Amino acid sequence: MSAPDISVVICVYTEDRWEDILAAVSSVRAQSRPARETLLVVDHNQTLLERLSGEYKEVEEVRVLANAGPRGLSAGRNTGIAASHGEVIAFLDDDAVAERDWLRHFAEGYADPRVMAVGGRTMPIWASGRRPAWFPEEFDWVVGCTYKGLPPGRARVRNVLGGNASFRRTAFAAAGGFATGIGRDGDKRPLGCEETELCIRLSRARPDAILLMDDRAVIHHRVPAPREHFAYFRTRTYAEGLSKALVARSVGSDKGLESERSYTTRVLPAGVARGLRDALLARPGGAGRAGAIVAGVLTAAGGYVLGSVRARRGGATFSVVRIPDGEGDIA
């Protein structure tokens, strides 16, 4: 089977990340296995749309378009999927850069026709130049990165992580697009889990589907200074609990929390034990890491309980859109 054409979608929303956006696009254009196209989807920001359109007006392989749906990351991704032409659609965060062989490793994963999604490893670039001593690797998902506890190498997973992921086009035909109302929608609350909900829905629509994580497909994700502080850690873990409640409402708690149960009963206790051991050995940050893990679990649990109550009362809504069957349906 020949390697599939890959379209890359980068969703953008603010001029504050201008240099990051340019770096993300440059990293895609420098791939050892070229992308068929790069689509920059601008989330309801006319000034940014016009500026990027001018920046890339003479670059044939880069297309700039407006989010055709409601404000938010999910609708932006759906816009990119519908407008793309590749057999596979890859997603890259607007504040990340991909290593040179990123797309090559993604393409290799699709040699098996049963593979419907391939994700990669996301490494943090800390604004301070180094990981905060108190910040546990088990919670790197808080800053959008691969966390301790995921399987190494190329392995089957329940879901890929959205900022460094790819899907066959046929996956969206089978399961629909990203659900709006679950992930980030332009407000200040750092919600997430839209890719988790999609992957579970995909596995139900296609029981034979294989979803892979390949840790050779590496991107480097910028972590701004405010996200290195415990206040953001607490806010993000609480928002994750809210998001997981919506996922459970959509796909059921059995599948919606399947991986999380293993994570909280095996990975996190081991992390607490390492932190306490390091504290006893007078190593920097050990007690802080152990405390952060406990605080993160409790805060996420609180968010989940509140989110579940809101969902039962009908206070939270989301919807799944069907992606147009044709390729490149949005100009």
BELUR-V378057 format. One record per backbone hydrogen bond with DSSP energy under -1.0 kcal/mol. NH is the residue of the N-H (numbers start at 1). CO is the residue of the C=O. If there is no record, write none. Layout:
# BELUR-V378057
nh	co
NH	CO
NH	CO
This chain:
# BELUR-V378057
nh	co
7	88
8	37
9	90
10	39
12	41
17	14
18	15
21	17
22	18
23	19
24	20
25	21
26	22
27	23
28	24
29	25
30	26
31	28
32	100
36	6
38	61
39	8
40	63
41	10
42	65
43	12
44	42
49	45
50	46
51	47
52	48
53	49
54	50
55	51
56	52
59	56
62	59
63	38
65	40
67	42
73	184
76	72
77	73
78	74
79	75
80	76
81	77
82	78
83	79
84	80
88	5
89	167
90	7
91	165
92	9
93	163
96	93
97	220
99	218
102	99
105	101
106	102
107	103
108	104
109	105
110	107
111	108
115	112
116	210
117	210
118	166
119	212
120	164
121	217
123	219
125	221
127	223
129	126
135	132
139	136
140	137
142	139
143	140
144	141
145	140
146	122
148	137
150	147
155	213
157	211
164	161
165	91
166	118
167	89
168	116
169	87
171	168
173	169
174	170
175	171
176	172
177	321
180	319
191	189
197	193
198	194
199	195
200	196
201	197
202	198
203	199
204	200
205	201
206	202
209	206
210	114
212	117
213	155
214	119
215	153
217	214
218	216
219	121
220	97
221	123
222	95
223	125
227	224
228	225
229	226
233	229
234	230
235	231
236	232
237	233
238	234
239	235
240	236
241	237
242	238
243	239
244	240
245	241
246	242
247	243
248	244
249	245
250	246
251	247
252	248
256	252
257	253
261	257
262	258
263	259
264	260
265	261
266	262
268	263
270	266
271	267
272	268
273	269
274	270
275	271
276	272
277	273
278	274
279	275
280	276
281	277
282	279
283	278
286	283
289	285
290	286
291	287
292	288
293	289
294	290
295	291
296	292
297	293
298	294
299	295
300	296
301	297
302	298
303	299
304	300
305	301
306	302
307	303
308	304
309	305
310	306
311	307
312	308
313	309
314	311
315	310
319	180
328	84
329	82
